[in-house]
Amino acid sequence: MRWLNGHLNGKHLDEINKTVIDGIKRAKQQTGVTNATVNRVLAVMRSILNRAKNDWEWLDSTPSVRLLPEPKRRLRWLTQDEVARLFRELPQHLEAMARFALATGLRESNVTHLQWSQLDM
């Protein structure tokens, strides 16, 4: 949503048309992310626009939000034996990060780019 704000700030819902959506799609692609990541942004936009039309009756119609193609690959989970083998083979300094990644389901880029921020209490 924060990333979208930079592209939609100051626009009313009825000003979001196919041209605006295509521009957002191109801008997100230019950040170097996968089609799946672009599609997640587009899905958020489509959901909000559909809600504004169908649930809140703020819009009479919504523009078509076409998603990009994504590879159709099979998701597979590690077995307990594979996890044990992974921890045996990993260098010690990577074990904590691997355990965290498996426990949270975060992607490698999310785990390796975590930053510490101290909250004001």
C-alpha beads as a LAMMPS data file, in Angstrom:
LAMMPS data file: protein, C-alpha beads

121 atoms
120 bonds

1 atom types
1 bond types

-500.0 500.0 xlo xhi
-500.0 500.0 ylo yhi
-500.0 500.0 zlo zhi

Masses

1 110.0

Atoms # bond

1 1 1 0.000 0.000 0.000
2 1 1 2.851 2.414 0.745
3 1 1 4.346 1.802 -2.674
4 1 1 0.950 2.364 -4.317
5 1 1 0.495 5.594 -2.399
6 1 1 3.309 7.162 -4.406
7 1 1 1.337 6.498 -7.591
8 1 1 -2.208 7.121 -6.390
9 1 1 -1.766 9.967 -3.908
10 1 1 -4.198 12.758 -4.748
11 1 1 -6.286 10.642 -7.129
12 1 1 -9.951 9.947 -6.525
13 1 1 -11.228 6.414 -7.058
14 1 1 -13.041 7.419 -10.234
15 1 1 -9.758 8.746 -11.680
16 1 1 -8.139 5.317 -11.574
17 1 1 -8.491 4.040 -15.116
18 1 1 -6.734 1.541 -17.376
19 1 1 -3.992 4.062 -18.228
20 1 1 -3.219 4.653 -14.540
21 1 1 -3.242 0.911 -13.823
22 1 1 -0.956 0.162 -16.782
23 1 1 1.444 2.873 -15.580
24 1 1 1.514 1.350 -12.106
25 1 1 2.085 -2.094 -13.610
26 1 1 5.043 -0.813 -15.668
27 1 1 6.514 1.095 -12.725
28 1 1 6.396 -1.977 -10.491
29 1 1 7.954 -4.144 -13.223
30 1 1 10.794 -1.627 -13.567
31 1 1 11.718 -2.214 -9.916
32 1 1 12.957 -5.645 -11.023
33 1 1 10.404 -7.788 -9.202
34 1 1 8.740 -10.952 -10.509
35 1 1 5.367 -11.070 -12.236
36 1 1 3.940 -12.619 -9.070
37 1 1 4.949 -9.553 -7.047
38 1 1 3.454 -7.210 -9.647
39 1 1 0.270 -9.305 -9.561
40 1 1 0.000 -8.955 -5.766
41 1 1 -0.013 -5.155 -6.161
42 1 1 -2.552 -5.351 -8.978
43 1 1 -4.743 -7.721 -6.948
44 1 1 -4.850 -5.219 -4.076
45 1 1 -5.913 -2.481 -6.476
46 1 1 -8.529 -4.690 -8.103
47 1 1 -9.916 -5.720 -4.722
48 1 1 -10.238 -2.125 -3.530
49 1 1 -11.854 -0.991 -6.775
50 1 1 -14.321 -3.900 -6.758
51 1 1 -15.191 -3.227 -3.132
52 1 1 -15.761 0.454 -3.909
53 1 1 -18.159 -0.573 -6.678
54 1 1 -19.942 -3.612 -5.260
55 1 1 -19.976 -3.076 -1.495
56 1 1 -19.788 0.656 -0.966
57 1 1 -21.442 1.774 -4.228
58 1 1 -18.904 4.568 -4.650
59 1 1 -18.222 3.654 -8.299
60 1 1 -20.538 2.770 -11.174
61 1 1 -17.874 0.684 -12.927
62 1 1 -14.292 -0.421 -12.484
63 1 1 -11.476 -0.723 -15.006
64 1 1 -10.256 -4.177 -15.941
65 1 1 -7.120 -5.141 -14.020
66 1 1 -5.291 -7.776 -16.067
67 1 1 -2.698 -9.807 -14.219
68 1 1 0.642 -10.852 -15.676
69 1 1 1.357 -14.510 -16.450
70 1 1 2.984 -16.512 -13.674
71 1 1 4.754 -19.841 -13.958
72 1 1 2.608 -22.801 -12.970
73 1 1 4.969 -24.652 -10.695
74 1 1 4.252 -27.107 -7.982
75 1 1 4.718 -26.008 -4.369
76 1 1 6.483 -28.549 -2.249
77 1 1 7.159 -28.681 1.474
78 1 1 10.307 -30.026 3.079
79 1 1 9.922 -33.277 4.975
80 1 1 11.289 -33.601 8.507
81 1 1 14.151 -35.732 7.138
82 1 1 15.013 -33.060 4.559
83 1 1 15.007 -30.369 7.256
84 1 1 17.324 -32.459 9.435
85 1 1 19.659 -33.041 6.465
86 1 1 19.612 -29.327 5.656
87 1 1 20.724 -28.417 9.178
88 1 1 23.478 -31.055 9.080
89 1 1 24.830 -29.660 5.794
90 1 1 24.524 -25.933 6.557
91 1 1 27.467 -23.976 7.939
92 1 1 26.863 -23.154 11.598
93 1 1 26.575 -19.398 10.969
94 1 1 23.539 -19.948 8.684
95 1 1 21.585 -22.340 10.891
96 1 1 19.712 -19.691 12.914
97 1 1 18.673 -17.876 9.749
98 1 1 17.471 -21.126 8.149
99 1 1 15.488 -22.055 11.269
100 1 1 13.885 -18.596 11.274
101 1 1 13.021 -18.848 7.568
102 1 1 11.446 -22.281 7.998
103 1 1 9.512 -21.213 11.096
104 1 1 8.100 -18.050 9.510
105 1 1 7.786 -19.089 5.870
106 1 1 9.489 -15.871 4.786
107 1 1 11.314 -15.737 1.484
108 1 1 15.089 -15.541 1.364
109 1 1 15.062 -11.862 0.373
110 1 1 12.758 -11.008 3.281
111 1 1 14.966 -12.823 5.785
112 1 1 18.282 -11.477 4.499
113 1 1 17.050 -7.861 4.307
114 1 1 15.549 -7.625 7.783
115 1 1 16.574 -4.508 9.662
116 1 1 16.415 -3.838 13.358
117 1 1 14.292 -0.860 14.354
118 1 1 13.716 0.186 17.905
119 1 1 10.159 1.173 18.713
120 1 1 9.460 4.111 20.991
121 1 1 7.376 2.821 23.846

Bonds

1 1 1 2
2 1 2 3
3 1 3 4
4 1 4 5
5 1 5 6
6 1 6 7
7 1 7 8
8 1 8 9
9 1 9 10
10 1 10 11
11 1 11 12
12 1 12 13
13 1 13 14
14 1 14 15
15 1 15 16
16 1 16 17
17 1 17 18
18 1 18 19
19 1 19 20
20 1 20 21
21 1 21 22
22 1 22 23
23 1 23 24
24 1 24 25
25 1 25 26
26 1 26 27
27 1 27 28
28 1 28 29
29 1 29 30
30 1 30 31
31 1 31 32
32 1 32 33
33 1 33 34
34 1 34 35
35 1 35 36
36 1 36 37
37 1 37 38
38 1 38 39
39 1 39 40
40 1 40 41
41 1 41 42
42 1 42 43
43 1 43 44
44 1 44 45
45 1 45 46
46 1 46 47
47 1 47 48
48 1 48 49
49 1 49 50
50 1 50 51
51 1 51 52
52 1 52 53
53 1 53 54
54 1 54 55
55 1 55 56
56 1 56 57
57 1 57 58
58 1 58 59
59 1 59 60
60 1 60 61
61 1 61 62
62 1 62 63
63 1 63 64
64 1 64 65
65 1 65 66
66 1 66 67
67 1 67 68
68 1 68 69
69 1 69 70
70 1 70 71
71 1 71 72
72 1 72 73
73 1 73 74
74 1 74 75
75 1 75 76
76 1 76 77
77 1 77 78
78 1 78 79
79 1 79 80
80 1 80 81
81 1 81 82
82 1 82 83
83 1 83 84
84 1 84 85
85 1 85 86
86 1 86 87
87 1 87 88
88 1 88 89
89 1 89 90
90 1 90 91
91 1 91 92
92 1 92 93
93 1 93 94
94 1 94 95
95 1 95 96
96 1 96 97
97 1 97 98
98 1 98 99
99 1 99 100
100 1 100 101
101 1 101 102
102 1 102 103
103 1 103 104
104 1 104 105
105 1 105 106
106 1 106 107
107 1 107 108
108 1 108 109
109 1 109 110
110 1 110 111
111 1 111 112
112 1 112 113
113 1 113 114
114 1 114 115
115 1 115 116
116 1 116 117
117 1 117 118
118 1 118 119
119 1 119 120
120 1 120 121
